Amino acid sequence: MFRKFTPHKNQRYYDLKQECRLEKKLFEDPEFPATDKSLFYQKSPPGHVEWKRPKEICDDPHLIVEGISAHDLNQGTLGNCWFVAACSCLALKSELWNKVIPDWKEQEWDPNHPESYAGIFHFRFWLFGDWVDVVVDDRLPTINGKLIYCHSNVYNEFWTALLEKAYAKLSMCYESLDGGNTADAMVDFTGGVAESIDMEEGKYATSIAARMKLIEDLLNVFERGGIISCAIKVKQSDREIHMANGLVRGHAYSVTSLRKVRLGHGLLGLLNSEKIFLIRMRNPWGKTEWKGTWSDSSEEWERVGSTERTALGLTVKNDGEFWMAVDDWCKIFTDVDVCRLINTSLLSIQKTWHEAVFFSSWTKHAEPLHNRSGGCVNSRSTFLQNPQFVFDITKDEDEVLISIQQRDMKIHRPIGQGKNLYIGFSIFKVELNRNYRMHELITQRVEATSAYTNTRTVFMRRLLSKGRYIIVPSTFAPEDLGDFMLRVFTDVNSSCRELTQDKPKVSCWSLCLGYPQVVTQIYVHEANGLQSQDSDGGANPYVIVYCEGSSVQSTVQSNTLDPLFDLRAIFYRTKPRKPITVQVWSSCTMQDQFLGQVVLPASQKDLAEPQKLQLHKRGQQTTEQMPGTVTLKVVTSSQLTAM
């Protein structure tokens, strides 16, 4: 996957480097020049800026000194702690940063061959579904000879500053990075899926069960290579951003470890069953730490054996990294961003997901059937004009991950248009055989609706039962226009696809066999009082709906005479006078048993209300009743885009 990438601005690193070597010159990037335009669009840095190459800042510059570490990073004068926190997370995973900083040894200064140095570097980011290779020169902004933006703790290490420059280039200038979302940067580094967790809404501080489930989820993220950051909301009443406990509101922290720690010393510690979950974080400032329980100098550490402390890498110094009890963390932090690396490899022995990816747009059109910018469900008359995507859950139950991402707007900040749209989506459980777009909300069931936010990405995890579903991504307001990317992950291939047709096409085949004259939607809710089929007095019922040679069948309900079917079907009928038949059967080992049927005229005269109908026998005995009733609803219309 990482071998395929797009050169940003069509600048090809190896070609440019070779050109500089042949001409014996250092690279100067015309696409991101060493001028004020690359620094800011509104607020200039606090002092006279000089652009210097690393060799002008120190005698022995290196891209990386003794490996990459979260301790390498220090935030500069920009308000981009969100980006630096994501870099700290990235630094923990060599398999990730080796992809963001490709062939770093080849890019490194070579003291034995100084003539080979060309002053050019490149980095790779995942942007809107594509890996992009970004070239930069090594000229960095300084004031009084010191780097003013992100820099390393090691004076002659420059990967942090150069990575930040490449990311700033994507956003047109450094100031565009002032304020952002850690989850976005984590996705740009990994190609993963970001999930934002509201700690207050999840009640993780008060519910032990919820807290343990969260810990389990976060441990799984770590084990599968994902990265995590967290923050504390800024309240309007706050006068001081710094809190008495040492933490900072409105500031992004990177989560660098999550461990279950055994309490006790020596043999007693090995025999002791008491354990506590601790979480380690890092402040991008490289200083200012948590002062409470389990902080660096906390007496609580006396309860932990020396071997355990060594394994944890505990250090008592103001380096910005500290431990907290998970209980305290859940009480104090309000927002957590989780970047999940979704494994889609068919060769993996770990959990593998099936991924479906779609690129689409919210566009405006005068014709309602062609309009694709209908706004959220509050705009009921236009909502279903939005793009629609259908997928199937073929297991009895499956966890589905859904992510909708709009294009990054930071690039437009310098011209005053860098605001994200408010976006979200709804999921509907629809007819098992639906192959055309939905046109009516009343007859459909909303399974879930995301929050609508102006973040770049909206994410949802949902456990869904077997059936067919439609995702409707939308902006909050009608006629807001923009591009989006939809990603759907399921355990089993969901056959996800976009619905583009509103009704069956007119073709030579349909002209010969007949074009549909009406559309009928049928919902079979339940059956009651069915005839028992075994010695225990039960049955394993399912229902089949027949219409003009096609049929739709429900799942089998086990050991019940009062099954809840929740079956939905839709039929485009060329012979409206031919009735629809609904049959109830019982699944048996040797041969399924017929439990009764109802025959429905399904005409436009039917009332759109639930009907409770008596079951009857088949064939010549259709008037003879059988035990049990079936409750259903039928709606028929001559307008094929009515449902």
Order of alpha helices (4+ residues) and beta strands (2+ residues): beta-alpha-alpha-beta-alpha-beta-alpha-alpha-alpha-beta-beta-beta-beta-beta-alpha-alpha-beta-alpha-beta-beta-alpha-beta-alpha-beta-alpha-beta-beta-beta-beta-beta-beta-beta-beta-alpha-beta-beta-beta-beta-beta-beta-beta-beta
